[in-house]
């Protein structure tokens, strides 16, 4: 759960599933969670996940030049420089 506000400097697309880059990064993040949340990871697994993975992935996804650049009002778009909607 990430409850940060969506702004022009911290984007989020409600149609994030249409963005292959976003899906890939979130999948990798989920795979890391599975590895770091197991009983063998100890008490530090969740903090390591946040420190090493979650913060970086969310910053990458929400970056103004990231995969959601050009998305407006829940309409998934490729970044403006690519000029065409995501199928």
N, C-alpha and C positions, 0 to 999 in steps of 0.2 A: 504494500500500500504506500503510495507516494501522494501526499496531499498538497503539493506545491501549486501555486497559482500559475495559470497559463497566461503568458504575456507575449509581446512581440519579440522579446529576448529569450523566452523560454517556451517554445512552441510545443503543442501536442495536437495530433490529428485524431479525431474520434473514429476515423476509418483507418486506424494504424495497421490493421490486418492486411490492408491492400499494399503496404509498403514492404517489399521483400527485405530491405536492409533492416527495418525495424523488427520484423518477424525473426530474422536470423539473429540479431543481437539479443532479443528477448529469449529466444530458444537457448542460446549459449548461456545466458544468465540463469535460466531455469536448470540447465545441466549442471552448472556450478553450484546452484542451491542444493541439488540432489546430492552432490558430492560432499559439500560442506555442512549439510544439516544432519548427516548420519551420526549415529552414536560414536563412531570411531573418530569423529572430528573434534570431540571434546567441547568444552564450554566456549572456546574462542572461534568456532566455526562460523557463527552468524556475524560476529563483528568483522572477521576476515572477509566475509562475503561483501558486506557493506563497504569496507575500506578499499578492497582490491577490485571489486567488480561492479556493484550496483551504482555507486556514485559516478564512476566513469561512463558506464553505459547510458545512464539517464542524461548526463551532460552531453554526450554525443548525440543522442536522439533528439534532445530539446534545443540543440544549438541552432541559431538562426540560419545557418547554411547546411543544416543536417537534412535528414530524409523528409522532414515535414515542411521544409521551405516551400512556399507557394500554396500551401493548403489553407483554405478559408472556409469557414462555416460548415465544417464536417465533410467538405468535398476533397477527397484525396487527389493531389496533383503531384506531378514530378516537379522538382525545382524549376523555377521560371526559365533558366537557361536551357532546359531540355525541351520545354514547350509543349508537352503532351501529357494528358491524364494517364494515371496508372490504370491498367485494365482491371 
